[in-house]
Amino acid sequence: MKAGIHPVYHQTPDIVCTSCGTRYEAVGSTAAEFRLTICGKCHPYYTGEQKIVDTEGRVERLMRRYKLDSAKS
């Protein structure tokens, strides 16, 4: 192998959930750390409880983007 052309390989990178802060250890990767928005410990499908993940709804985002009045609809 040529020296200096290959990326650095990390044996145990960390995987971090930004929602609950849980840290996992991966087997190996070229990235030192991964950040997840939601993991298996806090995902509603696996926990069985419903919680709001998105802070803003799609309809409100559309209304704001196109500057529509919500009273007209």
C-alpha positions as CSV (number, residue, x, y, z in Angstrom):
1,M,0.0,0.0,0.0
2,K,1.1,3.5,-0.7
3,A,1.8,5.7,2.3
4,G,-0.2,8.9,2.9
5,I,-3.1,8.3,0.6
6,H,-5.4,6.2,2.8
7,P,-7.8,7.8,5.4
8,V,-7.2,7.3,9.1
9,Y,-9.0,4.2,10.4
10,H,-10.5,4.4,13.9
11,Q,-10.9,1.0,15.7
12,T,-13.7,2.1,18.1
13,P,-15.6,5.2,16.9
14,D,-18.4,6.6,19.1
15,I,-22.0,6.9,18.0
16,V,-23.9,9.6,19.9
17,C,-27.7,10.1,20.0
18,T,-28.4,13.8,20.1
19,S,-31.9,13.3,21.6
20,C,-31.1,11.2,24.7
21,G,-27.3,11.3,24.8
22,T,-26.8,7.6,24.6
23,R,-23.3,6.6,23.5
24,Y,-22.6,3.4,21.4
25,E,-19.3,1.9,20.4
26,A,-18.9,0.8,16.8
27,V,-16.6,-1.8,15.4
28,G,-14.5,0.5,13.1
29,S,-14.8,3.3,10.7
30,T,-12.9,6.2,9.0
31,A,-15.0,8.6,11.0
32,A,-14.1,9.3,14.6
33,E,-17.7,10.0,15.8
34,F,-21.2,9.7,14.4
35,R,-24.2,11.8,15.6
36,L,-27.7,10.4,15.3
37,T,-30.9,12.5,15.7
38,I,-32.8,9.6,17.3
39,C,-31.7,6.1,18.4
40,G,-33.3,2.8,19.3
41,K,-33.6,3.7,23.0
42,C,-35.6,6.9,22.4
43,H,-37.4,6.1,19.1
44,P,-41.2,5.9,19.5
45,Y,-41.5,2.7,17.5
46,Y,-39.2,0.8,19.9
47,T,-40.3,2.5,23.2
48,G,-44.0,2.3,22.5
49,E,-44.7,5.8,23.7
50,Q,-45.7,8.7,21.4
51,K,-43.6,11.8,21.6
52,I,-43.1,14.8,19.3
53,V,-39.8,14.5,17.5
54,D,-40.3,17.3,15.0
55,T,-40.5,20.7,16.6
56,E,-42.4,22.3,13.7
57,G,-45.2,20.7,11.7
58,R,-45.2,20.4,7.9
59,V,-48.3,22.6,7.4
60,E,-46.9,25.4,9.5
61,R,-43.6,25.3,7.7
62,L,-45.4,25.5,4.3
63,M,-47.5,28.4,5.5
64,R,-44.5,30.3,6.7
65,R,-42.5,29.5,3.5
66,Y,-45.1,30.7,1.1
67,K,-46.4,33.4,3.5
68,L,-49.9,32.0,3.4
69,D,-52.6,33.1,5.8
70,S,-53.9,30.2,7.8
71,A,-57.3,31.9,8.3
72,K,-58.1,31.6,4.5
73,S,-58.1,27.8,4.5
